[in-house]
Amino acid sequence: MAKMTYNIIGVMSGTSLDGIDLIYATFGVDDTWDFKIHNAETMTYPLYWKTQLSSLVTQSMEHLKAIDLEYSQYLAKVIVQFIETHHIKDLDFIASHGHTALHRPDEGLTYQIGNQQVLSDMLNKKVICDFRVQDVDYGGQGAPLVPIGDRMLFNDYDYCLNLGGFANISFESKNERIAYDICPVNIVLNHYVSKLGFDYDDKGELASTGRLNEDLLCQLNELPFYNKTPPKSLGLEWVDRNVFPLIDDFNLQTHDILRTFIEHIAIQISKVLQEQGSKVLVTGGGVFNEFLMHKIQRFSKSQIIIPKNDIVEFKEALIFGLLGVLKERNEVNCLKSVTGAKQNHSSGKLLIPKN
């Protein structure tokens, strides 16, 4: 008989490079799944790792493999610190997303670093990881993977919107879960605000002082990606090729770039949220950008709902924990309706300590 409760650590590192999100949670299943988050923490990246991770798309495969091993060792140390800090004793396994180095699903390629055997060996625990590769092998986008958790844990909402490195949306349509990336968010905002010496634009205050550039806004809104039908996903490579060069050609002040790009984000999101009065759960670091949230609410016809902070900040880490539980039970954790894969499947790699 399958277990009914699981104590797990979920680990997530996103493209915005805010840090490594870790949660210790219990999942239980009866007729439906529920959860309780016991501890949650973000481990900020030191400058060395911010620099390394921000340049992964330009590195050779040989270099990536070397970084992969080093990052797996670093990740193990971070998880050990989390376990020790919170005195975690009762643990079934660790479910880890790793960090996306390359994401080119149209070329049959996705590569997450931090999933090497050394991770399990250093932790002396079972690790379930590398959730995207199998989906790409099945012809899918390998992303987004969170929507199955939206369906199983947050189905009280019409939409689940996450504002991280990218904005992604998840909802039910004709008894299928539909999800896709909408547009870049913090991956662009943080890139430009870093030129002023900040990690992020606190509450969007810098953007709020900028001037809207209508020409740039128009060209951003006309990027071909926005006319593609789902499933579709975005990666840093796409931003490097299509967004940064376009913005930089305008030679604007940083405040004006931030102001214009926030308008762009809000417009793209509002195109999805046109159902009058629908309930939208909004999570991710972008929630704390008050200027961005004001713009989204202004353009949208939906009811924007911001949950308590542990869900805002750690929903993705929580759901990767659920993906690990489903993999452990050999149950579907990746939906073809979301990624475009040829079949639903139970995705992920199991690492067992060799010690």
C-alpha positions, 0 to 999 in steps of 0.5 A: 500500500502506498504511503499517505504522507511524505516529509520532503524538502523542495528546492528551486532556483529560478532564472531571476537569480534571487537565490535558492528557495527551500521548503520543508513540508508534509504532503498528505493524500486522501481523496485530494492532496494537501500540504503543510509548510513547516520551514521555508527559506531563501539562500541568497547567492554569493557574487561568485554564483550569481556571476557563474549562473548569469553566463551559463548560456554562453559557455561550452558544454565542457564548461557546463559539465564542470560547473554542473558538478561544482554547483551540485556540491554547492547545492548539497552544502546549502541543503545541509545548512537548511537541514541543520538550521531547522533541525530536520529529522524526519525526511523521506527525500529531497526534490530538487529542480536544480538551475536551468543552464540551457533551455532550447526545447525546439532543438530537443535540449534542456539542461539543468545543473545541480542534479549530479550523483554527488548531491545525493552522496553528500546529503546521504539521502534519496534525491529526486531531480532533473524533472524537465529532460524526459518531457523534452525527450517526449517532444514537449517544452519541458516547461512549465512543470508547476501547473500540475501542482496548481491543479492539485493544490490550488484549484480554488482559483481560475488562474494561477499566475507566477511572476518570477524570471518569467510570467507564466499562467496556468488554468483549466480549459475543457477539462485540461490544464493549459499553461505557458510562459507569457513574457519575461519579468524579473529576468529583464527588470533585475538586469537593468536595475543592476546597472544602478547597483541594486539587486531589484527595484524595491516596490517598483519605485525606480520604474514609477519615476521613469517615462514611458517610451511608446516606440519601445513599448510598441516594438516589444509588444510586436515580438513574434513569440506573443502570437504563438499558440501554446504550448510555449516557453521562454528561456534566457537565450530568447531574452538575450537574442530578442529583448536586450538588443531591442531595448539597448538600441533605444539608449534610454535611461534605466528608469525609463526602461523599467517604466516601459518594460513594466507597461509591456508586462502588464499589457501581455498579462492582461491579454490573458486575464480578460475574464470579468471577475475571475479569481487569479492567484498571483505568486513569485517575487514580482508580487512585491513590485507594487508598481507592477501589480498596480499596472496589472490590476489596471489593465486586467478585468480579473480579481487579483489575489495575493496569498500569504508570503510563504505561498507567494515566495515558495510556491514553486519550491513547494510544487517541485516537492509535490512533483517529487512525491508523484514521481516516488509514487510513479504517478503522472507529474507532467501533463502533455496538455501543458508541455505539448509532449506526446503523453502524460508521464512521471518525470524525474531522475532518482539518485540513491546515495552510494555511501 
